[in-house]
């Protein structure tokens, strides 16, 4: 799940001048953030307060369901000014800090609220997509079971986000493997089913076939005989 952390930060952190924090200011920030994150399951605050290179990292904010990585860090620069820090990005041929000034704690809490709402929306979308995928996968496997009874093969199936990986085993010896996109499965079902008897005859005859969509770009080094050249050769022979 990708989150637009920088886009939301630009929307919430509108004050151009960064907040300057001394010791009591850092303590006040920690107190407010700790209270806000206490009732939050989707975001987690990890207070660190450690110095490194040209900045002091106060805290990292992570997703509540992750134990690694972080969405944004809260740092103080060498003038004790507070920033939301996103790591380094490329500017031309050099790396520069990717960060935005934090003008107030209130703006910072607005930013975290936007992050929380974005996570909730994406989790809802993910749950709906998962439900639809499971329903479609169940319908597809029902068809595969019908095929297995009719054409007498065993099968193993694995569903990922966008495709169904299907292995068919004939006579406990021959295996045919297919990777079928869910997006085209409905329209391809009749063609797949009608091809099964022919494919079975091929493997029983010892013929192995690999179908590789969009794979020619990896085999450019081969010496290909093009159909255009064959047509030109026949035209010369007829002259």
C-alpha positions in Angstrom: 0.0 0.0 0.0 1.6 3.2 -1.2 0.8 6.4 0.6 1.2 9.9 -0.8 3.1 11.0 2.3 4.8 14.1 0.6 1.6 15.2 -1.1 -0.4 15.1 2.1 2.5 16.9 3.9 2.4 19.8 1.3 -1.4 20.0 1.8 -1.1 20.3 5.6 2.2 22.0 6.3 1.5 25.4 4.9 3.6 27.7 7.1 6.9 28.6 5.4 8.8 29.3 8.6 9.8 26.3 10.6 9.0 26.0 14.4 12.2 26.5 16.5 12.3 24.2 19.5 14.5 24.4 22.6 14.5 21.7 25.3 11.1 22.6 26.8 9.7 22.9 23.3 10.8 19.4 22.4 9.3 18.1 25.6 6.0 19.8 24.8 6.0 18.3 21.3 6.6 14.9 22.7 3.8 15.3 25.2 1.2 16.3 22.5 2.2 13.7 20.0 2.2 10.9 22.6 -1.3 11.9 23.6 -2.5 12.0 20.0 -1.0 8.7 19.0 -2.2 6.9 22.1 -5.7 6.4 20.6 -4.4 5.6 17.1 -4.1 2.1 15.6 -3.2 2.9 12.0 -0.2 5.1 12.9 2.6 4.6 15.4 5.0 7.1 17.0 8.5 5.9 17.8 10.3 8.6 19.8 14.1 8.3 19.4 15.8 11.7 20.0 19.2 10.9 18.5 21.7 13.1 16.7 23.2 12.2 13.4 25.2 14.2 10.8 23.5 17.6 10.3 20.3 16.9 12.1 18.7 15.5 15.2 16.0 12.9 14.7 13.3 13.3 17.3 10.8 10.6 16.2 9.8 8.3 13.3 6.2 7.7 12.3 5.3 4.3 11.0 2.2 2.4 10.0 0.6 0.6 12.9 0.7 -2.8 11.1 4.4 -2.6 10.2 7.4 -3.4 12.2 9.9 -1.9 9.7 10.4 1.2 7.7 8.8 4.6 8.4 6.5 7.1 6.6 8.1 10.3 7.9 10.6 11.4 10.5 10.5 14.5 12.7 13.9 16.2 12.8 15.6 19.4 14.0 18.2 21.0 11.7 21.4 22.7 13.0 19.2 25.8 13.9 16.8 23.7 16.0 14.1 24.1 13.5 11.5 21.4 13.1 11.0 19.6 9.8 9.1 16.6 8.4 11.9 14.5 6.8 11.3 12.0 4.0 14.9 10.9 3.3 17.0 11.9 0.3 15.9 12.5 -3.3 17.8 13.2 -6.5 18.2 16.7 -7.8 20.0 16.4 -11.1 23.2 14.4 -10.4 23.2 15.0 -6.6 21.3 13.9 -3.6 19.5 16.4 -1.4 17.4 16.2 1.7 13.7 15.8 1.1 11.9 17.7 3.9 9.3 20.3 4.7 9.3 22.9 7.5 6.8 22.3 10.3 5.3 25.7 11.3 3.2 24.5 14.2 2.2 21.4 16.2 -1.4 22.0 15.1 -0.3 21.7 11.4 1.6 18.6 12.2 -1.4 17.0 13.8 -3.5 17.9 10.7 -0.9 16.1 8.6 -1.1 13.0 10.7 -4.9 13.1 10.6 -4.7 13.2 6.8 -2.3 10.2 6.8 -4.6 8.3 9.1 -7.7 9.0 6.9 -5.7 7.9 3.8 -4.7 4.7 5.4 -8.3 4.0 6.3 -9.5 4.6 2.8 -6.8 2.4 1.2 -7.5 -0.4 3.7 -11.2 -0.2 2.8 -10.3 -0.3 -0.9 -8.0 -3.2 -0.3 -10.6 -5.2 1.6 -13.1 -4.7 -1.2 -10.6 -5.7 -3.9 -9.7 -8.8 -1.8 -13.4 -9.8 -1.5 -13.9 -9.3 -5.3 -10.8 -11.3 -6.1 -11.8 -14.2 -3.8 -15.3 -14.3 -5.4 -13.8 -14.3 -8.9 -11.2 -16.9 -7.9 -13.9 -19.2 -6.5 -15.9 -18.9 -9.7 -12.9 -19.7 -11.8 -11.9 -22.7 -9.7 -15.4 -24.0 -10.0 -15.0 -24.0 -13.8 -11.6 -25.6 -13.5 -13.1 -28.4 -11.4 -15.7 -29.0 -14.2 -12.8 -29.2 -16.7 -10.9 -31.6 -14.5 -13.9 -34.0 -14.3 -14.6 -33.8 -18.1 -11.0 -34.0 -19.3 -9.7 -36.2 -16.5 -6.7 -34.2 -15.1 -5.5 -33.2 -11.7 -4.8 -29.6 -10.9 -3.1 -27.2 -8.5 -3.9 -23.5 -8.4 -2.5 -20.5 -6.7 -4.1 -17.1 -6.7 -2.1 -13.8 -6.6 -3.4 -10.3 -6.9 -3.9 -10.2 -10.6 -3.4 -13.7 -12.0 -4.3 -17.3 -11.4 -1.4 -19.8 -11.7 -2.8 -23.1 -12.8 -1.0 -26.5 -13.2 -2.7 -29.4 -14.9 -1.5 -32.9 -14.5 -2.5 -35.6 -17.1 -2.1 -39.4 -16.4 -0.1 -38.6 -13.3 2.8 -37.8 -15.7 2.4 -34.8 -17.9 2.1 -31.2 -16.6 0.8 -28.1 -18.3 1.3 -24.8 -16.6 -0.7 -21.6 -17.2 -0.6 -18.1 -15.8 -3.9 -16.5 -16.6 -4.8 -12.8 -15.8 -8.1 -12.4 -14.0 -8.9 -9.4 -16.3 -9.1 -11.7 -19.4 -10.1 -15.0 -17.8 -13.9 -14.7 -18.6 -13.4 -14.1 -22.3 -10.6 -16.7 -22.5 -12.4 -19.5 -20.7 -14.0 -21.1 -23.8 -10.6 -20.9 -25.7 -8.7 -22.4 -22.8 -11.2 -25.3 -22.5 -11.3 -26.0 -26.2 -7.5 -26.1 -26.4 -7.1 -28.7 -23.6 -7.6 -31.9 -25.7 -5.1 -30.7 -28.3 -2.6 -29.6 -25.7 -3.0 -33.0 -24.0 -2.2 -34.8 -27.3 0.9 -32.7 -27.7 2.4 -33.4 -24.3 1.5 -37.1 -24.7 3.5 -37.1 -27.9 6.5 -35.6 -26.0 6.2 -32.1 -27.4 7.0 -29.4 -25.0 5.7 -25.9 -25.6 6.4 -22.6 -23.9 4.1 -19.6 -24.5 5.8 -16.4 -23.4 3.8 -13.2 -23.8 5.8 -10.0 -24.5 9.1 -12.1 -24.3 10.6 -11.3 -27.7 12.5 -8.3 -26.3 14.6 -10.7 -24.2 15.6 -12.7 -27.3 16.8 -10.0 -29.6 20.2 -11.7 -29.9 18.8 -14.6 -31.8 19.0 -14.7 -35.6 15.4 -14.4 -36.6 14.1 -15.2 -40.0 11.3 -12.7 -40.6 8.2 -13.4 -42.6 8.8 -10.1 -44.6 12.2 -11.5 -45.8 10.5 -14.7 -46.9 8.0 -12.8 -49.0 10.8 -10.8 -50.6 12.8 -13.9 -51.4 9.7 -15.6 -53.1 9.1 -12.4 -55.2 12.7 -12.5 -56.4 12.5 -16.2 -57.3 9.4 -15.6 -59.4 11.0 -12.9 -61.5 
